[in-house]
Amino acid sequence: MNALALTDPSEHIFWIASRASGIVAIALMTFSVVVGLMSGGRLLNRFGRNVRARTGTEQRDLTRMHEYTSLAAMLAIAVHALTLLGDGYLQPTITELVVPLAIDYRPIYTGLGIIGGYVVVILGLSHYARDRIGAARWKRLHRFVIVGWLLSVVHILGAGTDAGMAWLRLPLLTACAVVAVLFVLRISSTRTAPSNRARAIGVTAAPGR
């Protein structure tokens, strides 16, 4: 049983708030990653021949969901960190919350969470600078958001107070499996696209030969 459950919850209100916001953050990040992986038109086309006609509208809707859930996840990450400043048990400093390995509490896993948070926030906000970055370069960079998400999952499993609870561990492991499948499908659909275009060009050019 969690030791905090044996005491007055009001004594650990900031710790509880941080745990809750952390769970909300990983849920939003997971949803955003799944939507991001699904947002490619080629991946959608794998699930039905009639999807192409709806791809334009669905793509815009998925893009909006991806953007809004990303922003909500970044807000939850900020709350997750800032509420710890009021925790009377850890009593972390701002430096310990923003510098990996600076805190004594499970420093490796906490440090991975801090790095993951930076990756998610920086690459998430890069969406609003993609015109300056360049569309092609931004897309390549944005793919690494999944690394930030994975580091956050490892952080929760390694440093989370509730990491040993089945209600948290099982959904996280299930989410990892879903993301892995979608990631493989996305990569495979991206790799097959050039060959499909090459065949289409060959068919078009054939009558002229």
Steps between C-alpha positions, in 0.01 A plus 500: 500500500618850424645657815330830421162331522558440874525871578282804460483576123489874573858475625609390155272712283783625279641150457154368410448789257834425336418131466158577355633754251775257401242234418295754305815607314594147391139429397491814285845433357400144411184618328695768314764251386234256380318776312829621354585152373151464355500843334697388195271455204691194381449330835128573492480353152626167630170449683262534207480586133236769550702698757681704237182696417470604864868553568499882463235560768624225728856625467401849614299361794784274607749787471285718727461221756873435489578869554250557780586185694871584464443843654291348780772242565765773524284687751458181706877445492553851639244440777660163576835666563391825664269341757799309638642832621236493774565142607625488859661157463720543193544876538665530158657815370431641155848387395422143602181509295656633181848345502521123435667297777503797739232355730570220748166324449561217249729730299530282187130455444418854608772631268358302209161657572649849495675431169180350359308808607748726324476292181120507501475873577772619262388287206136571577549876497715471185168455320458877517842562345481242222495767229838626618636151557377373166218250453719203407754562778223559754331170413827314552552668837141456611526123469723500807202598717447126539839485674381757753183299554698179552733668751192623686361146515831372639496787752156401626583130523828569676422798722122511527348435841225294336726320253443165668121530480330290231254782420794712380752242378262303276362802309855632452626170363192473278564852372860404422377204295249716309757771429755239386252347253397840363864608475588190295197554275591866453860419411397224260243722330761774460751260346252350255382839374805571277472159331129560436580839345772341287256240368244771428759702307599190308140428401449860392820507297441164333263617218755756387774248443 
